[in-house]
Amino acid sequence: MTDPPKRQGGRQLVVDITPLRVSPEFRRLFLGYLLAFLGRQVTVVAVPYQIFVITGSSLAVGALGLVQVVPLLIMSLVGGSIADAVDRRKLLVISQMGLALTAVGLAVNSAIDQPMVWVIYVLTGVNAGLSAIDIPARMAVLPSMLQRELLPAGFALNQAVAQVGGAVGPALAGLLIAQFSLAATYGLEAVLFVLSALTMIGIRPLRPEGGGTAAGWSSVKEGLHYLKGQRLIQSCFLIDLNAMIFGMPRALFPAIGTVVFGGDATTVGLLFAAPGVGAMLAAATAGWVGGVRRRGRVVVISVIVWGLAIAAFGLTTWLPLALGLLAVAGAADVISAVFRNTILQLTVPDELRGRLSAIHGAVVSGGPRLGDLEAGAVAAVTSPQFSVVSGGVLCVVGAFAIARFMPELWRYRSGPGRAPPPPAADPAPA
């Protein structure tokens, strides 16, 4: 690792790029993360859009969450145990190649005369499981690449990557589907994952310190046992699940984009991209977060803002306003993610970080998939708009309830003189 250059003190508004300048390994990881994240965001748009085109059913789109959440939860626990046991560089390369193969399968299925829905479900389930292995390994390698003084900037750069990918990827996917085809869009996704793997081949082996903990059920149980007595961490996980299960309307974007707003795949892509744009702007101007001490309170308020913005989105029929409200929701979500992750980083011992990061990854990736199922089911018996509005309202109610009955989060504040980093981005659903 390269010694970081001396820098002037003081707080800054924009993201610090020093880790990219001083660490070649971090540059490779950063580029690989950007490529992989763009690939994931292509899937986020293309798969639900294709399901909706084939079936015309928001419930069928929502069912994607059900077929993805089981492998995601199982492999998140397994992935955390593996990430604390083996060379994390190899694990990252293998997972990227596996994700590329699922994209090739989706491309081939899309190219036939009558694409098979069950194939889409199976391949996206495999994709979710592979992502659950990739995420904890990626989160755990950063301290091996950067000096401690540069970790805050490294975590913030990862956050910025996620938000740029969340803004550009869905818009690009919608444009590619509209101008070319679903098969070509999935083909681009496969190329992005292969390029991501190639960027990381040149990184040195990254085994856990001390050789790691043997992977297995006992390792998984150790992480779960630690979480059992940590109400503060539990409340962070619960409030995120609350926001994503009730307030995540993405399964309804194909129906809302094509029916409510009368658009096409491009419109659907813009709806998926809008939260990412807001999150990107919030992440890029997140230099102020290190000075906040009542971090738990900010988490609760951010989730309330998310829910209110989503509910308002469900009430509008004007596309520019809808996109603006989704951007506000995305900005609130990234602020919540920054502080939830910061609390996790400060609380969890280093030797358990891979396993707790895996549980965290299961929460932040599984929540939106359960939200897909909830949103699609409610829309099937009412309407897409009612599903969005009711979900936003329930999200707000849930945030107040968690603050009331798990006061550890609302009361949490950092100690004097501690300025922890904006952490790695919440893993995005694949």
C-alpha positions in Angstrom: 0.0 0.0 0.0 1.2 3.5 -0.8 1.5 6.0 2.0 -1.1 8.7 1.6 0.1 12.3 0.9 -0.4 14.9 3.6 -3.5 16.9 3.1 -4.9 20.0 4.6 -7.4 19.6 7.3 -11.0 20.8 7.1 -14.2 19.5 5.7 -14.9 19.3 2.0 -18.0 19.0 0.0 -17.0 16.8 -2.9 -15.6 13.3 -3.0 -11.8 13.0 -2.4 -10.1 11.1 -5.3 -6.8 10.6 -3.5 -7.2 6.8 -3.3 -7.4 6.6 -7.0 -4.2 8.5 -7.4 -2.1 6.6 -4.9 -3.3 3.0 -5.1 -3.1 1.1 -8.4 -5.0 -1.8 -6.8 -7.8 0.4 -5.7 -8.0 1.9 -9.2 -8.5 -1.6 -10.5 -11.1 -2.5 -7.9 -12.9 0.9 -8.5 -13.0 0.3 -12.3 -14.2 -3.2 -11.8 -16.9 -2.1 -9.4 -18.1 0.6 -11.9 -18.4 -1.9 -14.7 -20.1 -4.5 -12.6 -22.5 -2.0 -11.2 -23.5 -0.8 -14.6 -24.1 -4.4 -15.6 -26.4 -5.0 -12.6 -28.4 -1.9 -13.4 -29.0 -3.1 -16.9 -30.6 -6.2 -15.4 -32.7 -4.1 -13.0 -34.5 -2.5 -16.0 -34.4 -5.2 -18.7 -35.7 -8.1 -16.7 -38.9 -6.6 -15.3 -39.6 -4.8 -18.6 -39.3 -8.1 -20.5 -41.5 -9.9 -18.0 -44.2 -7.1 -18.2 -44.1 -7.2 -22.1 -44.5 -11.0 -22.1 -47.2 -11.2 -19.4 -48.8 -7.8 -19.1 -48.9 -8.4 -15.3 -47.3 -6.4 -12.5 -47.8 -9.4 -10.3 -45.6 -11.4 -12.6 -43.0 -8.7 -12.3 -43.3 -8.6 -8.6 -42.8 -12.4 -8.5 -39.2 -11.8 -9.6 -38.6 -10.7 -6.0 -39.8 -14.0 -4.7 -37.5 -16.1 -7.0 -34.5 -14.0 -6.2 -34.8 -13.5 -2.4 -34.4 -17.1 -1.4 -31.0 -17.7 -3.2 -30.0 -14.2 -2.1 -30.6 -14.9 1.6 -29.0 -18.3 1.5 -25.9 -17.3 -0.5 -25.5 -14.1 1.5 -24.8 -16.2 4.6 -22.6 -18.6 2.7 -20.9 -15.7 0.8 -19.9 -14.0 4.0 -18.4 -17.1 5.4 -16.5 -17.8 2.2 -15.2 -14.2 2.0 -13.7 -14.6 5.5 -12.0 -17.8 4.4 -10.5 -17.6 0.9 -8.6 -15.3 -1.5 -11.1 -12.5 -2.0 -9.6 -11.5 -5.4 -10.3 -14.9 -6.8 -13.8 -14.9 -5.4 -14.5 -11.5 -7.1 -13.2 -12.7 -10.5 -15.2 -16.0 -10.4 -18.4 -14.2 -9.3 -18.1 -11.7 -12.2 -17.7 -14.5 -14.7 -20.7 -16.3 -13.3 -22.7 -13.2 -13.6 -21.6 -12.8 -17.2 -22.8 -16.3 -18.0 -26.3 -15.5 -16.6 -26.4 -12.5 -18.9 -25.5 -14.6 -21.9 -28.3 -17.0 -21.0 -30.8 -14.1 -20.8 -29.6 -12.8 -24.2 -30.0 -16.2 -25.8 -33.5 -16.6 -24.3 -34.5 -13.1 -25.5 -33.3 -13.8 -29.1 -35.7 -16.8 -29.7 -39.2 -16.3 -31.1 -41.0 -17.0 -27.8 -38.8 -16.2 -24.8 -39.5 -18.4 -21.8 -40.6 -16.7 -18.6 -39.4 -19.5 -16.4 -35.9 -19.2 -17.9 -35.8 -15.5 -16.9 -36.9 -16.4 -13.4 -34.2 -19.1 -13.0 -31.4 -17.0 -14.4 -32.2 -14.0 -12.3 -32.3 -16.2 -9.2 -28.8 -17.5 -10.1 -27.7 -13.9 -10.7 -29.0 -12.9 -7.2 -27.1 -15.8 -5.6 -23.9 -14.9 -7.3 -24.3 -11.2 -6.4 -24.7 -12.3 -2.7 -21.2 -13.9 -2.9 -19.6 -10.9 -4.7 -20.9 -8.2 -2.3 -19.3 -9.2 1.0 -16.0 -10.0 -0.7 -15.9 -6.6 -2.4 -16.8 -4.8 0.8 -14.1 -6.7 2.8 -11.1 -6.0 0.5 -10.8 -2.2 0.8 -8.9 -2.1 4.1 -6.2 -4.3 2.5 -5.6 -1.8 -0.3 -5.6 1.6 1.5 -4.0 3.2 4.5 -6.4 3.8 7.3 -6.3 7.5 6.7 -7.6 7.0 3.1 -10.4 4.6 4.0 -13.0 7.4 4.3 -12.3 8.6 0.8 -12.2 5.1 -0.5 -15.6 4.3 0.9 -17.0 7.6 -0.4 -15.7 6.8 -3.9 -17.5 3.5 -3.8 -20.7 5.2 -2.8 -20.3 7.7 -5.7 -19.8 4.7 -8.1 -23.0 3.1 -7.0 -25.0 6.3 -7.5 -23.5 7.1 -10.9 -24.2 3.5 -12.0 -27.7 3.8 -10.5 -28.4 6.9 -12.6 -26.6 6.0 -15.9 -27.3 2.2 -16.0 -31.1 2.2 -16.1 -31.3 5.1 -18.5 -28.8 3.4 -20.8 -30.7 0.1 -20.5 -34.0 1.7 -21.4 -32.5 3.5 -24.4 -30.8 0.3 -25.7 -34.0 -1.7 -25.4 -36.0 0.9 -27.3 -33.4 1.5 -30.0 -32.0 -2.1 -30.4 -33.3 -5.1 -28.5 -33.4 -6.9 -25.2 -30.9 -9.5 -26.5 -28.4 -6.7 -27.4 -29.0 -5.1 -23.9 -28.2 -8.4 -22.1 -25.2 -8.9 -24.4 -23.8 -5.5 -23.2 -24.4 -6.6 -19.6 -22.3 -9.8 -20.2 -19.5 -7.7 -21.7 -19.5 -5.4 -18.7 -19.2 -8.3 -16.3 -16.3 -9.9 -18.3 -14.5 -6.5 -18.3 -15.0 -6.2 -14.6 -13.4 -9.6 -14.0 -10.4 -8.7 -16.3 -9.7 -5.5 -14.4 -9.4 -7.5 -11.1 -7.1 -10.3 -12.4 -4.1 -8.0 -11.9 -4.8 -7.4 -8.2 -2.5 -9.4 -5.8 -4.1 -12.2 -3.8 -6.2 -10.9 -1.0 -6.5 -13.5 1.7 -8.1 -12.6 5.1 -5.7 -11.6 7.8 -4.3 -14.6 9.7 -5.4 -17.0 7.0 -9.1 -16.4 7.6 -11.8 -18.4 9.5 -12.8 -21.7 8.1 -16.0 -21.5 6.0 -18.9 -23.4 7.3 -22.1 -23.4 9.4 -20.1 -22.6 12.6 -18.7 -19.5 11.0 -22.2 -18.4 9.9 -23.6 -19.0 13.4 -20.9 -16.9 14.9 -22.0 -13.9 12.8 -25.7 -14.5 13.6 -25.0 -14.9 17.3 -23.2 -11.6 17.4 -26.2 -9.9 15.7 -28.7 -11.4 18.1 -27.7 -9.1 21.0 -27.1 -5.9 18.9 -30.4 -4.0 18.9 -28.8 -0.9 17.3 -27.7 -2.9 14.3 -31.0 -4.7 14.2 -32.9 -1.4 14.1 -30.7 -0.3 11.2 -31.6 -3.4 9.3 -35.3 -3.2 10.2 -35.7 0.4 9.1 -34.2 -0.4 5.8 -36.4 -3.4 5.3 -39.4 -1.2 6.2 -38.4 1.3 3.5 -37.8 -1.2 0.8 -40.6 -3.6 1.4 -43.3 -0.9 1.6 -41.8 2.0 -0.2 -40.0 0.4 -3.2 -42.2 0.7 -6.3 -39.8 -0.4 -9.0 -41.9 -3.5 -9.9 -44.6 -1.1 -11.0 -42.3 1.1 -13.2 -43.1 -0.8 -16.4 -46.8 -0.4 -15.8 -46.6 3.2 -14.7 -44.2 4.2 -17.5 -46.2 2.6 -20.3 -49.8 3.0 -19.0 -49.9 6.0 -16.7 -47.4 8.1 -18.6 -48.1 6.5 -22.0 -44.4 6.0 -22.7 -42.1 3.2 -23.9 -38.9 1.5 -22.7 -37.1 4.8 -22.6 -39.7 6.2 -20.1 -39.4 3.1 -18.0 -35.6 3.5 -18.0 -36.0 7.1 -16.8 -38.2 6.0 -13.9 -35.6 3.5 -12.8 -32.8 6.0 -13.3 -34.4 9.0 -11.4 -33.7 7.7 -7.8 -30.1 7.1 -8.9 -29.8 10.7 -10.1 -30.9 12.0 -6.8 -28.7 9.6 -4.9 -25.7 10.5 -7.1 -26.1 14.2 -6.3 -26.5 13.5 -2.6 -23.4 11.2 -2.6 -21.3 13.7 -4.5 -22.1 16.4 -2.0 -21.7 14.2 1.1 -18.6 15.8 2.5 -20.7 17.2 5.5 -21.7 13.7 6.9 -18.5 13.3 9.0 -19.6 16.2 11.2 -23.0 14.8 12.1 -23.2 13.2 15.5 -26.9 12.2 15.8 -26.6 9.7 13.0 -29.4 7.4 14.1 -31.8 10.4 14.0 -30.8 11.2 10.5 -31.5 7.6 9.4 -35.1 7.8 10.7 -35.7 11.2 9.2 -34.3 10.1 5.8 -36.6 7.1 5.7 -39.6 9.3 6.5 -38.6 11.6 3.6 -38.2 8.6 1.3 -41.7 7.4 2.2 -43.3 10.8 1.7 -41.6 11.3 -1.7 -42.7 7.8 -2.9 -46.3 8.5 -1.8 -46.3 11.8 -3.6 -44.9 10.1 -6.7 -47.9 7.7 -6.7 -50.3 10.7 -6.9 -48.8 12.5 -9.8 -49.5 12.0 -13.5 -46.9 14.6 -14.8 -43.7 12.8 -15.7 -41.2 15.6 -14.9 -42.7 15.9 -11.4 -42.7 12.2 -11.0 -39.0 12.0 -11.9 -38.2 14.8 -9.5 -40.0 13.1 -6.6 -38.1 9.8 -7.3 -34.8 11.8 -7.3 -35.7 13.2 -3.8 -36.4 9.7 -2.6 -33.1 8.5 -4.0 -31.2 11.3 -2.2 -32.9 10.5 1.1 -32.1 6.8 0.6 -28.4 7.4 0.0 -28.2 9.6 3.2 -29.8 6.8 5.1 -27.4 4.3 3.6 -24.4 6.4 4.5 -25.3 6.6 8.2 -26.6 3.0 8.5 -23.4 1.7 7.1 -21.3 4.1 9.3 -23.1 2.7 12.4 -22.3 -0.8 11.2 -18.6 0.0 10.6 -18.2 1.5 14.1 -20.0 -1.3 15.9 -18.8 -4.6 14.3 -15.4 -6.1 15.1 -13.0 -6.5 12.2 -13.0 -10.3 12.4 -16.7 -10.4 11.9 -17.0 -7.8 9.2 -17.3 -10.1 6.3 -20.1 -12.1 7.8 -22.0 -9.0 9.1 -21.5 -7.3 5.7 -23.0 -10.4 4.1 -26.1 -10.2 6.4 -26.3 -6.5 5.7 -26.1 -7.3 2.0 -28.9 -9.7 2.3 -31.0 -7.0 4.0 -30.4 -4.2 1.5 -30.6 -6.5 -1.5 -33.4 -8.7 -0.3 -35.6 -5.8 0.9 -36.2 -4.4 -2.6 -37.1 -7.9 -3.9 -39.7 -8.4 -1.2 -40.8 -4.9 -2.1 -41.3 -6.0 -5.7 -43.5 -8.8 -4.5 -45.5 -6.6 -2.2 -46.0 -3.8 -4.8 -47.0 -6.2 -7.5 -49.5 -8.1 -5.3 -51.2 -4.9 -4.0 -51.3 -3.5 -7.6 -52.9 -6.8 -8.8 -55.9 -6.3 -6.5 -56.1 -2.5 -6.6 -54.1 -0.4 -9.0 -50.4 0.6 -9.5 -51.0 4.1 -8.1 -52.8 2.8 -5.0 -49.9 0.4 -4.4 -47.3 3.1 -4.6 -49.2 5.6 -2.3 -50.2 3.1 0.3 -46.6 1.7 0.4 -45.2 5.2 0.9 -47.6 5.8 3.8 -46.8 2.5 5.5 -43.1 3.2 5.2 -43.6 6.5 7.1 -45.7 4.7 9.8 -43.1 2.0 10.1 -40.2 4.5 10.5 -42.1 6.2 13.4 -42.8 2.7 15.0 -39.2 1.7 14.8 -38.0 5.0 16.4 -40.6 4.5 19.1 -40.1 0.8 20.0 -36.3 0.5 19.2 -35.1 3.8 20.6 -31.4 2.7 20.4 -31.5 4.0 16.8 -33.1 7.4 17.5 -30.9 8.0 20.5 -27.6 6.9 18.8 -24.9 9.5 18.5 -21.2 9.3 17.8 -18.6 10.1 20.5 -16.6 13.3 20.4 -13.9 13.5 17.9 -15.0 10.5 15.8 -15.5 11.1 12.2 -16.1 7.8 10.5 -16.2 7.4 6.8 -19.1 7.4 4.4 -19.1 3.7 3.8 -19.4 1.5 0.8 -22.6 1.8 -1.0 -25.6 -0.4 -0.2 -25.4 -3.3 -2.6 -27.6 -2.8 -5.4 -30.1 -5.4 -6.5 -29.0 -7.4 -9.6 
